[in-house]
Amino acid sequence: MAKPTSPPLRVRFTRVSPTRHRIEWGTRPPFAARELETRSTLLHDLVHFAVESEAGLRESFYGLLAQGASYTELTQVGTNMAANLELAMTEMVVGALQGAWKQDFDPARFLATLNGYLRQLGSTTPPWLTVELLDRIGKRLRALTGAWGGTKFGDTLELSFPAESGR
């Protein structure tokens, strides 16, 4: 007998003002929500969505939200990521990718730089992170940032997680 599938997580980003947006999430209404400062959080959240969607990750930020984890718990400084290696590595990749995205993003150069950085930390690049995957992540992130750029004040960009991969 097939395991019943849970409904996808719906994630909504609403443009509230020039400096703020609201994120809502849930599998069915009523959705949980937070109003956030856009400059420091929106790109990070969109990079997470692109990485987790394209890599098929289910134990990282959006996958854990879909499983019922609290937003506060997942965003708290000092969250025990040692217990969840996927989440810890995803956060590291997302942070690095967020910085690289603001420059001229090149998947091969990014992966080589990240490999060197992780080696210095005594770690290795996760096997799922390839140049091909980074290329798909870049395409999805361009689409997401473009869609957000076209979102007017009061309007909402709605996403579904897990999302179809660009494979």
C-alpha positions in Angstrom: 0.0 0.0 0.0 1.4 3.4 -1.0 2.3 5.8 1.7 -0.1 8.8 1.7 1.6 12.0 0.6 1.2 15.1 2.6 0.1 18.3 0.9 2.9 20.5 -0.3 4.0 23.4 1.9 2.7 26.7 0.5 5.0 29.7 1.0 3.8 33.2 0.3 5.9 36.3 0.1 3.8 39.5 0.2 5.4 42.9 -0.5 4.3 45.1 2.4 6.4 48.2 2.0 9.7 49.3 0.3 11.6 47.7 3.2 9.3 45.0 4.6 7.6 41.8 3.4 5.5 39.1 5.0 6.2 35.4 4.7 3.4 33.0 5.3 3.6 29.2 5.3 1.5 26.2 5.8 -0.1 23.2 4.1 -3.6 24.6 4.5 -5.1 27.9 5.9 -4.7 29.5 8.3 -1.1 30.0 7.6 1.6 31.0 10.0 3.1 34.4 9.2 6.0 36.7 10.0 6.7 40.2 8.8 10.4 40.6 8.0 12.9 43.2 6.9 13.3 42.5 3.2 16.9 43.7 2.6 18.5 41.1 4.9 16.1 38.2 4.8 14.3 37.9 1.4 17.2 36.8 -0.7 18.3 34.3 1.9 14.8 32.7 1.9 14.7 32.6 -1.9 18.2 31.0 -2.1 17.0 28.4 0.5 14.0 27.7 -1.7 16.1 27.4 -4.9 18.7 25.1 -3.2 16.3 22.9 -1.4 14.0 22.6 -4.4 16.7 21.8 -7.0 18.6 19.5 -4.7 15.5 17.6 -3.5 16.4 18.3 0.1 13.7 17.5 2.7 15.5 17.9 6.0 16.4 21.6 5.6 14.5 24.8 6.2 11.4 24.4 4.0 11.3 20.7 4.4 11.3 21.1 8.2 8.7 23.8 8.0 6.5 21.4 6.0 7.0 18.8 8.7 5.8 21.2 11.4 9.0 22.7 12.8 8.6 26.2 14.1 10.0 29.2 12.2 11.4 30.6 15.5 13.3 27.3 16.2 14.7 27.2 12.7 15.9 30.8 12.6 17.2 31.1 16.1 20.9 31.7 16.5 22.4 28.7 18.1 19.9 26.2 16.7 21.5 22.8 17.2 22.4 22.0 13.6 24.8 19.3 14.7 21.8 17.0 15.0 20.8 17.7 11.4 23.8 17.6 9.1 21.7 18.3 6.0 20.4 21.5 7.6 23.9 22.6 8.7 25.4 22.0 5.3 22.4 23.6 3.5 22.8 26.7 5.7 26.5 26.9 4.9 25.9 26.6 1.1 23.0 29.1 1.2 25.1 31.7 3.1 27.9 31.4 0.6 25.6 31.3 -2.4 23.8 34.4 -1.2 27.0 36.3 -1.1 28.2 35.0 -4.5 24.8 35.8 -6.0 25.2 39.5 -5.4 28.3 39.3 -7.7 28.7 37.7 -11.1 27.6 34.2 -10.2 29.6 31.4 -11.9 28.7 27.9 -10.8 32.1 26.3 -11.4 34.0 29.2 -9.7 31.6 29.1 -6.8 32.0 25.3 -6.3 35.8 25.5 -6.5 35.8 28.4 -3.9 33.4 26.5 -1.6 35.5 23.3 -1.9 38.6 25.2 -0.8 36.8 26.9 2.1 35.3 23.6 3.4 38.7 21.9 3.1 40.1 24.6 5.4 37.4 23.8 7.9 38.2 20.1 7.7 35.0 19.4 5.9 33.9 18.3 2.4 31.4 19.5 -0.1 28.1 17.5 0.0 27.9 15.0 -2.8 24.7 16.5 -4.1 26.3 19.9 -4.8 27.6 19.8 -8.4 28.2 22.4 -11.1 25.1 21.1 -12.9 23.0 21.5 -9.8 24.4 25.0 -9.2 23.4 25.9 -12.7 19.8 24.8 -12.1 19.8 26.7 -8.7 21.0 29.8 -10.6 18.2 29.5 -13.1 15.6 29.0 -10.4 16.9 31.9 -8.4 16.9 34.2 -11.4 13.2 33.2 -11.9 12.4 33.8 -8.2 14.1 37.1 -8.0 12.5 38.2 -11.3 9.1 37.2 -10.0 9.6 39.1 -6.8 10.8 42.1 -8.8 7.5 42.1 -10.6 5.5 41.8 -7.4 3.7 45.1 -6.6 3.0 46.4 -3.1 0.2 44.4 -1.5 0.7 41.5 -4.0 1.9 38.0 -3.2 4.4 35.6 -4.7 3.2 32.1 -3.9 5.5 29.1 -4.1 4.9 25.4 -3.4 7.4 23.1 -1.7 8.5 20.6 -2.7 8.7 22.3 -6.0 9.4 20.6 -9.3 13.1 20.4 -10.0 14.5 21.9 -13.2 16.1 18.6 -14.2 
